[in-house]
Each structure stands twice: as structure tokens, then as C-alpha cells.
Amino acid sequence: MIFSDDVRAFLTALLLVVGGLLPIVNPVGSAPMFLAMTRGSDPQTRAVLAVKIAVNTFILIMGALIFGAYVLKVFGLSVPAVQVAGGLVLCALGWNLLNSDEPDPKVDGAPPNTEMVFMRAFYPLTLPLTVDPGALAVAVTLGANHAHGIARVAIGLAAAILGTALISVCVWLCYRYAGRVARWLGHSRVMVVLRLSAFIVLCIGVEITWNGVKAFASQLTFAPPAVVAPKSP
């Protein structure tokens, strides 16, 4: 009976991590922008980048799950502050991608510097493109709900590790084979998907920023004006 309860708790925590974070990370929707931001790179460079981004995704999400609430407390920050700041960064990224010049597939430009491409593996390819502020806020919230008891903490940690690993594998698969999907779709369709994805990223950034602003506004308290009694004659 105890074993079945532990298994049930593990599956519940696993589904909570995967179900809460995978739709927000959305590696399928981020794959076209990964191609756009690694434009001109060869397939081998993109394959290495896919591995690096998947590893960074795992570390970033696990760090937010375990230490996110403590880090915010140490620096005196709040989740709405992370949402506003990160949402603005995401808006800037989406706006730049939305207004980027469309490359001409008939013109071969100089290949980008591989070292410079690898330097972008964490920012902006991992943060905020893959793991955006919304995913970080959800991870911090999930990690703040600590279980009681050593056994439950161990079960929650194991579920978090496995769930984050599954999300990272999905990121690796989508980025690793994004080039093949792009070749199958063709240049014009890829550009349509890219523009739509960039617009969605811009909308997500606006939504995250707005949620942070609303959270800040809800924390404001307005004292009612004092009523002064009229003086008696």
C-alpha cells in the first residue's frame, strides 16, 4: 500500500512538471526561430547547438525548481518582477525576429563564425527563446510547493529530474531535426511559419508582461481618505 502511494505521488509530480512546463516551453513552436537565429550554420553546428540548448534547458529548469524561490528571496525579488523584466526581453526578441530581413535563398552569404554561434547557446537560444520567463515563473511556483517528509521530498525531486529530462529531450529532438522539416516545407513556407512564430513570441511577451503588471497592481493598497468631522459652531 505504501509503495502504491509512493508511485501515485511520483506520477502526480511527474505529470505536474511535464504538463505545466512542456506547453510553455513549446519546442515545436520555437524550432523555426532556432533555425532563423542560426541562419547559415551547417547541420553539424546545429546538432551540437541542439545538445547544448537541451542541457542548458535541463539545468535552467532544475535550478528554477530547486533554488528559484530562494534566489528571489535573497535578492528581494518577486515573481511579478521576473515576469515584467523577462516579458520585455521576450517582446524585444519577437519584435526583432518579426522585422528581420528575409534572406534570399539564391544568394550564398558568408557562413557565420561557429564560435560566435556557440556563444549564443545560452542567451538568447536557451533563455529566453526556449525557456521563457513564463516557464521560469511556473517552475519557481512548482518548486515553492515543497513536500513534507524526506521520502516525499525524494519522490518530488526524482519526478522533477525525470520530467525536466523529458522536456529537454523534446527540445533536442525538435531543434536537432528542425533543418529536415524546413527542407521539407520549403523556403517560402518556412518564412511564413517564422513570421507567425515571431508574432506569437511577441504576443507571449506582452501577455507575460501584462500578467506581471496586473500582479503588481493587485499588491497595491489604497487607503481610503480620512473623513474629517465638521467643527461644531
N, C-alpha and C positions, 0 to 999 in steps of 0.2 A: 504493500500500500504506500509506504514511504517512497519507494522507487518510482511508482507511477505518479505520485505528486511531484517529485523532482523532475521527471520527464515532462510533465504538463507545464511546470513553471519554466523549464528550459525552452520548450516550443513557444510558449506565450511570449517570452522575452525575445526570442529569435524573430518571430513574426512582427513584433512591435518595432524592432530595429530595422528590419528589411522593409516592412510595409510603410514605416514612417519616413525612411530616408531615400529608398530607391526611386520613388516617383519624383522626389525633389531633385535628386542628383541627375536623373534622366539622361544617362549616357547616350541613348539613341538620338535625342534631340541635340546634344552637344557635339556629336560626331561631325556634322557639316562645318561647324565653326572651328573644330580642331583641324580639319583639312584647310580651311581658309587661313588660319594662323600659322600653318606650317607649309604655306604655298611655296612650291619649288623644291621641297625636300624630297629626297629619294625614299623608296619604300623601306630600306633598311633603317634610315634615320627615324622614320615614323614608327617603325616597330619598336625601336629602343625607347622612343618617347612614350609610347603606349605603356610599356612596362614601368618607366619612371613615374608616369602620372598615376598608374594604378597603385604603386607603392606609396606615393605621396598621399593619395586619397585614403588609403588604409590608415596611415599614420595620423593624418589630419582629423579624420572622423573619430578614431580611437582616442586621440588626445582631447577632442571636444567632449566625448562621452565621459572620460575619466577625470580630466583636470579642468574642463571648461568652466564649470561653476566656481571652482576655487580661484582660477586665474581672474575671472571677472570680479570676484570678491576682493582679491588682493589689490587690484588696480582701481577699485571703486567704480567699476563699470556695470552697466545693466544690459540685459538682452535687447531692449529697445535701442540703446546706443549702438550696439553691433548691427542691428537691422538698418538703422538710418545710414550709418557710415558705409556698411557693405552694400546696401541698396544703391547708394550713389555711385560707388565704384562699378557695380554691375550695369547701371544705366550708362555710364561712360563707355564701358566695353561694348554694349549693344549698339550704342549710337555710332561708335567708330566703325564697327563691322557693317552697320546698315548703310553708312555713307562711304565705305571704301570703294575705290575704283575697281571695276570689273576687269580682270586680266584677260588679255587676248590669247586664246589657246594656240594661235598660229605663230605667235612670237615667243621665242625661247629667250627668257631672261637669264641673267647670271644666277647660278644656284646660291642659296643663302649660306652664310657661314654656319657650319654644323655646330660649332661651339656656342655660337650665339643662340641657335635654336634650342640646344640643351639647357642653356641658362634660363629659358622661359618655361622649363618643365614645371616649376612650382608656381611662379607668377608670370603670366596670367592663366596658363593652361590648366593648372590644378585649382588654384584659387584666384579669381572667383568663377572661372569658366565651368569647371567640373563640380567642385564643392562650393556652392554659392553661400552667401550669408544666411539664406533661409535654411539650408541644410545644417549649417553650424548652429543656428538658433534651436532647431529641433533636436540636434544631438546634445546640446547643453541641457535642454529641458529634460530629455530622456535620462541623461546621466545624473541630473539633480535628484531624481526619484530613487534614492538608494534603498536597497532591500535591508532587512534586519536579519542578523544572524550570519555566521561565517559561511554556512552551506548555501544560503540564498545569494550571498554576495558572489561566491564562486560560480554558482549557476548563471547569475546575470552577467558576470564577466566572460564566461565561456560563450554564452549566447551572443554577446556583443562582438567578441572576436570573430566568431563564425559568420554572423550577419554582415559585419563590415568586410570580411574577406569575400563573401559572395558579391557584395556591391562592387568591390574592387575588381573582381574577375569580370563582371559585366562591363565595367569601364574599359578594361583591357581588350575584351572581345570587340566592343563597338569601335574603339579607336584603332585597333590592330587591323581590322578588315574594312575600315571606312573607305580606303582607297579603292578597293574592289567594287564596293557598292557605287562609288562615284563614277568609276569607269562604266559600270553597267547602266547607270542613269544617263550619262552624257553630260556635257558641259552646261548646256542651257538649263536642264532640269536641276543640276546641282546648284546653279546660281539662284534659281527660284527658291529651292529649299534653304539655301544660305540666307537669302534676304528674309524669308519668313522666320527662320530660326533667330536671326538677329533682332527682328521686331519682337518676337516672343521674349527674348532675353531682356530687351528694353522694358517691355511691359512687366516682366517679373521683377526687375529692379525697381520700377515705380511702385509696384504693389508692396514689396518688402519695405521700401522707404516709408510708404504711407502707413503700413502697419506699425512701424516704429514711431511715427509721429502721433498716431492715434493712441498708442500705449503711453507716450509721454503726456499727451493731453489728458488722458484718464487719471494720471497721477497728480494732476494739478488740483489743488483745493482752493476754492474761493470763499473767503469768509464773508458772511452777509454784512451789509453795512449796519453800523450801530445806530440804534434808534434813540435820538435824544428827546427826552421828555420836555414838553414846553414848560417854561418857568411860570409859576403861579404869580399873578399880579399882587 
